[in-house]
Structure formats: C-alpha cells, structure tokens
C-alpha cells in the first residue's frame, strides 16, 4: 500500500465517524456535507455506509 493511500485512509475513516457522531447529535447534514463524506466511503470500500448516507 502506498504512503498516499495510507494517509488517505487515516483521513477518511475519522471523517465517516465524525459524520455519524454529528447525526447522533441531531445534526441535519446539508448537501455539501454528504458530497464530502461519500468519497470517503468509496475509498474505504464502505458501500453499505455510502448507500445509508445517500438515502
């Protein structure tokens, strides 16, 4: 695995966790938030999470 890929993994996973935490706090995400978190799901292969966020 390349260095860039490892760094991106370290950025993506915490962003998805933060998004879920925001939802737990009753935060209503706007389109920009969803557009930023979906690529993280794709990169990590979290297709089910991406589908859940998109729905």
PDB file of N, H, CA, C and O in Angstrom:
ATOM      1  N   UNK A   1       0.852  -1.175   0.000  1.00  0.00           N
ATOM      2  CA  UNK A   1       0.000   0.000   0.000  1.00  0.00           C
ATOM      3  C   UNK A   1       0.898   1.238   0.000  1.00  0.00           C
ATOM      4  O   UNK A   1       1.866   1.310   0.758  1.00  0.00           O
ATOM      5  N   UNK A   2       0.578   2.192  -0.838  1.00  0.00           N
ATOM      6  H   UNK A   2      -0.208   2.133  -1.454  1.00  0.00           H
ATOM      7  CA  UNK A   2       1.400   3.393  -0.933  1.00  0.00           C
ATOM      8  C   UNK A   2       1.185   4.303   0.275  1.00  0.00           C
ATOM      9  O   UNK A   2       0.180   4.218   0.981  1.00  0.00           O
ATOM     10  N   UNK A   3       2.147   5.157   0.480  1.00  0.00           N
ATOM     11  H   UNK A   3       2.963   5.227  -0.093  1.00  0.00           H
ATOM     12  CA  UNK A   3       2.066   6.121   1.580  1.00  0.00           C
ATOM     13  C   UNK A   3       0.831   7.003   1.434  1.00  0.00           C
ATOM     14  O   UNK A   3       0.120   7.246   2.409  1.00  0.00           O
ATOM     15  N   UNK A   4       0.577   7.480   0.224  1.00  0.00           N
ATOM     16  H   UNK A   4       1.154   7.282  -0.568  1.00  0.00           H
ATOM     17  CA  UNK A   4      -0.582   8.355  -0.006  1.00  0.00           C
ATOM     18  C   UNK A   4      -1.886   7.634   0.324  1.00  0.00           C
ATOM     19  O   UNK A   4      -2.802   8.230   0.892  1.00  0.00           O
ATOM     20  N   UNK A   5      -1.967   6.378  -0.025  1.00  0.00           N
ATOM     21  H   UNK A   5      -1.223   5.894  -0.487  1.00  0.00           H
ATOM     22  CA  UNK A   5      -3.180   5.604   0.261  1.00  0.00           C
ATOM     23  C   UNK A   5      -3.379   5.447   1.765  1.00  0.00           C
ATOM     24  O   UNK A   5      -4.500   5.561   2.259  1.00  0.00           O
ATOM     25  N   UNK A   6      -2.298   5.186   2.489  1.00  0.00           N
ATOM     26  H   UNK A   6      -1.387   5.094   2.087  1.00  0.00           H
ATOM     27  CA  UNK A   6      -2.404   5.046   3.951  1.00  0.00           C
ATOM     28  C   UNK A   6      -2.841   6.358   4.595  1.00  0.00           C
ATOM     29  O   UNK A   6      -3.666   6.361   5.510  1.00  0.00           O
ATOM     30  N   UNK A   7      -2.290   7.471   4.119  1.00  0.00           N
ATOM     31  H   UNK A   7      -1.620   7.468   3.376  1.00  0.00           H
ATOM     32  CA  UNK A   7      -2.666   8.781   4.655  1.00  0.00           C
ATOM     33  C   UNK A   7      -4.141   9.050   4.372  1.00  0.00           C
ATOM     34  O   UNK A   7      -4.865   9.531   5.243  1.00  0.00           O
ATOM     35  N   UNK A   8      -4.585   8.741   3.156  1.00  0.00           N
ATOM     36  H   UNK A   8      -3.997   8.351   2.448  1.00  0.00           H
ATOM     37  CA  UNK A   8      -5.976   8.971   2.808  1.00  0.00           C
ATOM     38  C   UNK A   8      -6.896   8.122   3.679  1.00  0.00           C
ATOM     39  O   UNK A   8      -7.951   8.594   4.101  1.00  0.00           O
ATOM     40  N   UNK A   9      -6.510   6.866   3.957  1.00  0.00           N
ATOM     41  H   UNK A   9      -5.652   6.482   3.614  1.00  0.00           H
ATOM     42  CA  UNK A   9      -7.288   6.011   4.852  1.00  0.00           C
ATOM     43  C   UNK A   9      -7.406   6.640   6.233  1.00  0.00           C
ATOM     44  O   UNK A   9      -8.469   6.607   6.852  1.00  0.00           O
ATOM     45  N   UNK A  10      -6.306   7.213   6.709  1.00  0.00           N
ATOM     46  H   UNK A  10      -5.443   7.240   6.206  1.00  0.00           H
ATOM     47  CA  UNK A  10      -6.307   7.834   8.033  1.00  0.00           C
ATOM     48  C   UNK A  10      -7.190   9.074   8.077  1.00  0.00           C
ATOM     49  O   UNK A  10      -7.649   9.466   9.150  1.00  0.00           O
ATOM     50  N   UNK A  11      -7.430   9.687   6.941  1.00  0.00           N
ATOM     51  H   UNK A  11      -7.057   9.369   6.070  1.00  0.00           H
ATOM     52  CA  UNK A  11      -8.310  10.856   6.874  1.00  0.00           C
ATOM     53  C   UNK A  11      -9.767  10.425   6.704  1.00  0.00           C
ATOM     54  O   UNK A  11     -10.657  10.989   7.340  1.00  0.00           O
ATOM     55  N   UNK A  12     -10.015   9.434   5.855  1.00  0.00           N
ATOM     56  H   UNK A  12      -9.292   8.976   5.338  1.00  0.00           H
ATOM     57  CA  UNK A  12     -11.379   9.041   5.511  1.00  0.00           C
ATOM     58  C   UNK A  12     -12.136   8.430   6.682  1.00  0.00           C
ATOM     59  O   UNK A  12     -13.261   8.832   6.978  1.00  0.00           O
ATOM     60  N   UNK A  13     -11.527   7.472   7.337  1.00  0.00           N
ATOM     61  H   UNK A  13     -10.613   7.145   7.096  1.00  0.00           H
ATOM     62  CA  UNK A  13     -12.227   6.765   8.405  1.00  0.00           C
ATOM     63  C   UNK A  13     -12.686   7.713   9.513  1.00  0.00           C
ATOM     64  O   UNK A  13     -13.850   7.646   9.908  1.00  0.00           O
ATOM     65  N   UNK A  14     -11.822   8.595  10.032  1.00  0.00           N
ATOM     66  H   UNK A  14     -10.877   8.650   9.711  1.00  0.00           H
ATOM     67  CA  UNK A  14     -12.283   9.534  11.062  1.00  0.00           C
ATOM     68  C   UNK A  14     -13.390  10.462  10.569  1.00  0.00           C
ATOM     69  O   UNK A  14     -14.263  10.850  11.345  1.00  0.00           O
ATOM     70  N   UNK A  15     -13.359  10.821   9.282  1.00  0.00           N
ATOM     71  H   UNK A  15     -12.650  10.506   8.652  1.00  0.00           H
ATOM     72  CA  UNK A  15     -14.408  11.693   8.747  1.00  0.00           C
ATOM     73  C   UNK A  15     -15.764  11.006   8.756  1.00  0.00           C
ATOM     74  O   UNK A  15     -16.780  11.637   9.046  1.00  0.00           O
ATOM     75  N   UNK A  16     -15.785   9.717   8.440  1.00  0.00           N
ATOM     76  H   UNK A  16     -14.959   9.204   8.205  1.00  0.00           H
ATOM     77  CA  UNK A  16     -17.050   8.973   8.473  1.00  0.00           C
ATOM     78  C   UNK A  16     -17.541   8.854   9.916  1.00  0.00           C
ATOM     79  O   UNK A  16     -18.733   9.000  10.183  1.00  0.00           O
ATOM     80  N   UNK A  17     -16.622   8.591  10.841  1.00  0.00           N
ATOM     81  H   UNK A  17     -15.653   8.473  10.624  1.00  0.00           H
ATOM     82  CA  UNK A  17     -17.009   8.515  12.256  1.00  0.00           C
ATOM     83  C   UNK A  17     -17.554   9.854  12.741  1.00  0.00           C
ATOM     84  O   UNK A  17     -18.545   9.894  13.470  1.00  0.00           O
ATOM     85  N   UNK A  18     -16.913  10.943  12.343  1.00  0.00           N
ATOM     86  H   UNK A  18     -16.108  10.911  11.752  1.00  0.00           H
ATOM     87  CA  UNK A  18     -17.389  12.275  12.726  1.00  0.00           C
ATOM     88  C   UNK A  18     -18.773  12.531  12.153  1.00  0.00           C
ATOM     89  O   UNK A  18     -19.628  13.094  12.836  1.00  0.00           O
ATOM     90  N   UNK A  19     -19.006  12.128  10.917  1.00  0.00           N
ATOM     91  H   UNK A  19     -18.311  11.671  10.362  1.00  0.00           H
ATOM     92  CA  UNK A  19     -20.319  12.298  10.299  1.00  0.00           C
ATOM     93  C   UNK A  19     -21.381  11.551  11.112  1.00  0.00           C
ATOM     94  O   UNK A  19     -22.452  12.096  11.382  1.00  0.00           O
ATOM     95  N   UNK A  20     -21.090  10.321  11.498  1.00  0.00           N
ATOM     96  H   UNK A  20     -20.221   9.879  11.279  1.00  0.00           H
ATOM     97  CA  UNK A  20     -22.044   9.536  12.298  1.00  0.00           C
ATOM     98  C   UNK A  20     -22.280  10.174  13.662  1.00  0.00           C
ATOM     99  O   UNK A  20     -23.402  10.176  14.169  1.00  0.00           O
ATOM    100  N   UNK A  21     -21.224  10.712  14.246  1.00  0.00           N
ATOM    101  H   UNK A  21     -20.313  10.710  13.834  1.00  0.00           H
ATOM    102  CA  UNK A  21     -21.364  11.398  15.526  1.00  0.00           C
ATOM    103  C   UNK A  21     -22.242  12.643  15.391  1.00  0.00           C
ATOM    104  O   UNK A  21     -23.047  12.946  16.272  1.00  0.00           O
ATOM    105  N   UNK A  22     -22.078  13.353  14.286  1.00  0.00           N
ATOM    106  H   UNK A  22     -21.424  13.107  13.571  1.00  0.00           H
ATOM    107  CA  UNK A  22     -22.913  14.524  14.030  1.00  0.00           C
ATOM    108  C   UNK A  22     -24.384  14.129  13.936  1.00  0.00           C
ATOM    109  O   UNK A  22     -25.254  14.832  14.450  1.00  0.00           O
ATOM    110  N   UNK A  23     -24.658  13.004  13.281  1.00  0.00           N
ATOM    111  H   UNK A  23     -23.951  12.433  12.864  1.00  0.00           H
ATOM    112  CA  UNK A  23     -26.037  12.534  13.184  1.00  0.00           C
ATOM    113  C   UNK A  23     -26.585  12.159  14.558  1.00  0.00           C
ATOM    114  O   UNK A  23     -27.748  12.429  14.858  1.00  0.00           O
ATOM    115  N   UNK A  24     -25.757  11.543  15.387  1.00  0.00           N
ATOM    116  H   UNK A  24     -24.812  11.324  15.143  1.00  0.00           H
ATOM    117  CA  UNK A  24     -26.175  11.194  16.750  1.00  0.00           C
ATOM    118  C   UNK A  24     -26.523  12.429  17.567  1.00  0.00           C
ATOM    119  O   UNK A  24     -27.335  12.362  18.490  1.00  0.00           O
ATOM    120  N   UNK A  25     -25.910  13.553  17.228  1.00  0.00           N
ATOM    121  H   UNK A  25     -25.251  13.608  16.478  1.00  0.00           H
ATOM    122  CA  UNK A  25     -26.153  14.814  17.931  1.00  0.00           C
ATOM    123  C   UNK A  25     -27.314  15.598  17.297  1.00  0.00           C
ATOM    124  O   UNK A  25     -27.523  16.771  17.606  1.00  0.00           O
ATOM    125  N   UNK A  26     -28.064  14.932  16.407  1.00  0.00           N
ATOM    126  H   UNK A  26     -27.894  13.979  16.156  1.00  0.00           H
ATOM    127  CA  UNK A  26     -29.240  15.512  15.718  1.00  0.00           C
ATOM    128  C   UNK A  26     -28.865  16.603  14.723  1.00  0.00           C
ATOM    129  O   UNK A  26     -29.682  17.474  14.426  1.00  0.00           O
ATOM    130  N   UNK A  27     -27.640  16.566  14.206  1.00  0.00           N
ATOM    131  H   UNK A  27     -26.977  15.858  14.447  1.00  0.00           H
ATOM    132  CA  UNK A  27     -27.215  17.500  13.175  1.00  0.00           C
ATOM    133  C   UNK A  27     -27.816  17.053  11.850  1.00  0.00           C
ATOM    134  O   UNK A  27     -27.722  15.880  11.488  1.00  0.00           O
ATOM    135  N   UNK A  28     -28.429  17.976  11.131  1.00  0.00           N
ATOM    136  H   UNK A  28     -28.506  18.929  11.425  1.00  0.00           H
ATOM    137  CA  UNK A  28     -29.007  17.675   9.823  1.00  0.00           C
ATOM    138  C   UNK A  28     -27.991  18.052   8.742  1.00  0.00           C
ATOM    139  O   UNK A  28     -27.781  19.238   8.489  1.00  0.00           O
ATOM    140  N   UNK A  29     -27.358  17.065   8.102  1.00  0.00           N
ATOM    141  H   UNK A  29     -27.529  16.102   8.308  1.00  0.00           H
ATOM    142  CA  UNK A  29     -26.322  17.383   7.119  1.00  0.00           C
ATOM    143  C   UNK A  29     -26.901  18.043   5.871  1.00  0.00           C
ATOM    144  O   UNK A  29     -27.994  17.702   5.420  1.00  0.00           O
ATOM    145  N   UNK A  30     -26.150  18.989   5.325  1.00  0.00           N
ATOM    146  H   UNK A  30     -25.261  19.266   5.691  1.00  0.00           H
ATOM    147  CA  UNK A  30     -26.555  19.605   4.069  1.00  0.00           C
ATOM    148  C   UNK A  30     -25.894  18.846   2.910  1.00  0.00           C
ATOM    149  O   UNK A  30     -25.154  17.885   3.123  1.00  0.00           O
ATOM    150  N   UNK A  31     -26.171  19.290   1.703  1.00  0.00           N
ATOM    151  H   UNK A  31     -26.771  20.071   1.530  1.00  0.00           H
ATOM    152  CA  UNK A  31     -25.654  18.607   0.518  1.00  0.00           C
ATOM    153  C   UNK A  31     -24.130  18.588   0.497  1.00  0.00           C
ATOM    154  O   UNK A  31     -23.525  17.591   0.102  1.00  0.00           O
ATOM    155  N   UNK A  32     -23.512  19.679   0.917  1.00  0.00           N
ATOM    156  H   UNK A  32     -24.003  20.489   1.237  1.00  0.00           H
ATOM    157  CA  UNK A  32     -22.049  19.764   0.890  1.00  0.00           C
ATOM    158  C   UNK A  32     -21.426  18.727   1.827  1.00  0.00           C
ATOM    159  O   UNK A  32     -20.404  18.127   1.497  1.00  0.00           O
ATOM    160  N   UNK A  33     -22.026  18.520   2.967  1.00  0.00           N
ATOM    161  H   UNK A  33     -22.857  19.008   3.235  1.00  0.00           H
ATOM    162  CA  UNK A  33     -21.510  17.535   3.914  1.00  0.00           C
ATOM    163  C   UNK A  33     -21.592  16.136   3.330  1.00  0.00           C
ATOM    164  O   UNK A  33     -20.648  15.354   3.441  1.00  0.00           O
ATOM    165  N   UNK A  34     -22.711  15.823   2.715  1.00  0.00           N
ATOM    166  H   UNK A  34     -23.478  16.458   2.625  1.00  0.00           H
ATOM    167  CA  UNK A  34     -22.898  14.495   2.117  1.00  0.00           C
ATOM    168  C   UNK A  34     -21.917  14.288   0.959  1.00  0.00           C
ATOM    169  O   UNK A  34     -21.332  13.214   0.817  1.00  0.00           O
ATOM    170  N   UNK A  35     -21.745  15.320   0.137  1.00  0.00           N
ATOM    171  H   UNK A  35     -22.220  16.193   0.252  1.00  0.00           H
ATOM    172  CA  UNK A  35     -20.829  15.222  -1.006  1.00  0.00           C
ATOM    173  C   UNK A  35     -19.391  14.995  -0.538  1.00  0.00           C
ATOM    174  O   UNK A  35     -18.615  14.340  -1.233  1.00  0.00           O
ATOM    175  N   UNK A  36     -19.035  15.516   0.606  1.00  0.00           N
ATOM    176  H   UNK A  36     -19.665  16.048   1.171  1.00  0.00           H
ATOM    177  CA  UNK A  36     -17.677  15.338   1.113  1.00  0.00           C
ATOM    178  C   UNK A  36     -17.461  13.978   1.770  1.00  0.00           C
ATOM    179  O   UNK A  36     -16.347  13.454   1.732  1.00  0.00           O
ATOM    180  N   UNK A  37     -18.492  13.394   2.368  1.00  0.00           N
ATOM    181  H   UNK A  37     -19.397  13.819   2.399  1.00  0.00           H
ATOM    182  CA  UNK A  37     -18.305  12.131   3.077  1.00  0.00           C
ATOM    183  C   UNK A  37     -18.466  10.912   2.159  1.00  0.00           C
ATOM    184  O   UNK A  37     -17.887   9.863   2.439  1.00  0.00           O
ATOM    185  N   UNK A  38     -19.225  11.024   1.090  1.00  0.00           N
ATOM    186  H   UNK A  38     -19.696  11.876   0.863  1.00  0.00           H
ATOM    187  CA  UNK A  38     -19.422   9.877   0.199  1.00  0.00           C
ATOM    188  C   UNK A  38     -18.131   9.390  -0.458  1.00  0.00           C
ATOM    189  O   UNK A  38     -17.928   8.178  -0.530  1.00  0.00           O
ATOM    190  N   UNK A  39     -17.249  10.265  -0.939  1.00  0.00           N
ATOM    191  H   UNK A  39     -17.414  11.249  -0.880  1.00  0.00           H
ATOM    192  CA  UNK A  39     -15.985   9.760  -1.499  1.00  0.00           C
ATOM    193  C   UNK A  39     -15.139   8.998  -0.467  1.00  0.00           C
ATOM    194  O   UNK A  39     -14.416   8.066  -0.821  1.00  0.00           O
ATOM    195  N   UNK A  40     -15.233   9.393   0.792  1.00  0.00           N
ATOM    196  H   UNK A  40     -15.820  10.149   1.079  1.00  0.00           H
ATOM    197  CA  UNK A  40     -14.506   8.661   1.830  1.00  0.00           C
ATOM    198  C   UNK A  40     -15.042   7.235   1.931  1.00  0.00           C
ATOM    199  O   UNK A  40     -14.273   6.288   2.096  1.00  0.00           O
ATOM    200  N   UNK A  41     -16.348   7.088   1.833  1.00  0.00           N
ATOM    201  H   UNK A  41     -16.973   7.857   1.699  1.00  0.00           H
ATOM    202  CA  UNK A  41     -16.954   5.748   1.852  1.00  0.00           C
ATOM    203  C   UNK A  41     -16.472   4.920   0.665  1.00  0.00           C
ATOM    204  O   UNK A  41     -16.151   3.741   0.807  1.00  0.00           O
ATOM    205  N   UNK A  42     -16.425   5.543  -0.491  1.00  0.00           N
ATOM    206  H   UNK A  42     -16.686   6.502  -0.607  1.00  0.00           H
ATOM    207  CA  UNK A  42     -15.974   4.843  -1.695  1.00  0.00           C
ATOM    208  C   UNK A  42     -14.525   4.391  -1.530  1.00  0.00           C
ATOM    209  O   UNK A  42     -14.193   3.242  -1.821  1.00  0.00           O
ATOM    210  N   UNK A  43     -13.679   5.279  -1.072  1.00  0.00           N
ATOM    211  H   UNK A  43     -13.949   6.213  -0.835  1.00  0.00           H
ATOM    212  CA  UNK A  43     -12.256   4.952  -0.920  1.00  0.00           C
ATOM    213  C   UNK A  43     -12.048   3.785   0.040  1.00  0.00           C
ATOM    214  O   UNK A  43     -11.189   2.932  -0.185  1.00  0.00           O
ATOM    215  N   UNK A  44     -12.834   3.753   1.105  1.00  0.00           N
ATOM    216  H   UNK A  44     -13.532   4.446   1.288  1.00  0.00           H
ATOM    217  CA  UNK A  44     -12.670   2.700   2.106  1.00  0.00           C
ATOM    218  C   UNK A  44     -13.426   1.427   1.741  1.00  0.00           C
ATOM    219  O   UNK A  44     -13.300   0.409   2.421  1.00  0.00           O
ATOM    220  N   UNK A  45     -14.215   1.487   0.663  1.00  0.00           N
ATOM    221  H   UNK A  45     -14.317   2.314   0.111  1.00  0.00           H
ATOM    222  CA  UNK A  45     -14.996   0.317   0.270  1.00  0.00           C
ATOM    223  C   UNK A  45     -16.212   0.111   1.139  1.00  0.00           C
ATOM    224  O   UNK A  45     -16.748  -0.995   1.209  1.00  0.00           O
ATOM    225  N   UNK A  46     -16.650   1.155   1.798  1.00  0.00           N
ATOM    226  H   UNK A  46     -16.214   2.054   1.741  1.00  0.00           H
ATOM    227  CA  UNK A  46     -17.799   1.087   2.700  1.00  0.00           C
ATOM    228  C   UNK A  46     -19.077   1.394   1.904  1.00  0.00           C
ATOM    229  O   UNK A  46     -19.746   2.399   2.144  1.00  0.00           O
ATOM    230  N   UNK A  47     -19.392   0.524   0.973  1.00  0.00           N
ATOM    231  H   UNK A  47     -18.849  -0.293   0.778  1.00  0.00           H
ATOM    232  CA  UNK A  47     -20.535   0.752   0.077  1.00  0.00           C
ATOM    233  C   UNK A  47     -21.841   0.831   0.860  1.00  0.00           C
ATOM    234  O   UNK A  47     -22.670   1.698   0.585  1.00  0.00           O
ATOM    235  N   UNK A  48     -22.033  -0.052   1.821  1.00  0.00           N
ATOM    236  H   UNK A  48     -21.359  -0.756   2.044  1.00  0.00           H
ATOM    237  CA  UNK A  48     -23.273  -0.039   2.604  1.00  0.00           C
ATOM    238  C   UNK A  48     -23.429   1.271   3.368  1.00  0.00           C
ATOM    239  O   UNK A  48     -24.530   1.814   3.454  1.00  0.00           O
ATOM    240  N   UNK A  49     -22.339   1.774   3.919  1.00  0.00           N
ATOM    241  H   UNK A  49     -21.444   1.333   3.849  1.00  0.00           H
ATOM    242  CA  UNK A  49     -22.393   3.053   4.639  1.00  0.00           C
ATOM    243  C   UNK A  49     -22.719   4.174   3.666  1.00  0.00           C
ATOM    244  O   UNK A  49     -23.525   5.050   3.978  1.00  0.00           O
ATOM    245  N   UNK A  50     -22.104   4.156   2.492  1.00  0.00           N
ATOM    246  H   UNK A  50     -21.449   3.443   2.239  1.00  0.00           H
ATOM    247  CA  UNK A  50     -22.394   5.171   1.482  1.00  0.00           C
ATOM    248  C   UNK A  50     -23.846   5.155   1.050  1.00  0.00           C
ATOM    249  O   UNK A  50     -24.461   6.208   0.881  1.00  0.00           O
ATOM    250  N   UNK A  51     -24.395   3.963   0.870  1.00  0.00           N
ATOM    251  H   UNK A  51     -23.896   3.108   1.007  1.00  0.00           H
ATOM    252  CA  UNK A  51     -25.820   3.854   0.499  1.00  0.00           C
ATOM    253  C   UNK A  51     -26.701   4.387   1.619  1.00  0.00           C
ATOM    254  O   UNK A  51     -27.698   5.063   1.366  1.00  0.00           O
ATOM    255  N   UNK A  52     -26.328   4.078   2.865  1.00  0.00           N
ATOM    256  H   UNK A  52     -25.519   3.528   3.071  1.00  0.00           H
ATOM    257  CA  UNK A  52     -27.112   4.543   4.017  1.00  0.00           C
ATOM    258  C   UNK A  52     -27.080   6.062   4.097  1.00  0.00           C
ATOM    259  O   UNK A  52     -28.107   6.692   4.349  1.00  0.00           O
ATOM    260  N   UNK A  53     -25.905   6.657   3.883  1.00  0.00           N
ATOM    261  H   UNK A  53     -25.071   6.145   3.678  1.00  0.00           H
ATOM    262  CA  UNK A  53     -25.774   8.121   3.932  1.00  0.00           C
ATOM    263  C   UNK A  53     -26.571   8.749   2.785  1.00  0.00           C
ATOM    264  O   UNK A  53     -27.232   9.770   2.972  1.00  0.00           O
ATOM    265  N   UNK A  54     -26.509   8.147   1.617  1.00  0.00           N
ATOM    266  H   UNK A  54     -25.972   7.317   1.465  1.00  0.00           H
ATOM    267  CA  UNK A  54     -27.189   8.701   0.438  1.00  0.00           C
ATOM    268  C   UNK A  54     -28.708   8.632   0.572  1.00  0.00           C
ATOM    269  O   UNK A  54     -29.413   9.463   0.000  1.00  0.00           O
ATOM    270  N   UNK A  55     -29.214   7.671   1.307  1.00  0.00           N
ATOM    271  H   UNK A  55     -28.641   6.996   1.772  1.00  0.00           H
ATOM    272  CA  UNK A  55     -30.675   7.509   1.417  1.00  0.00           C
ATOM    273  C   UNK A  55     -31.323   8.509   2.346  1.00  0.00           C
ATOM    274  O   UNK A  55     -32.540   8.484   2.528  1.00  0.00           O
TER     275      UNK A  55
END
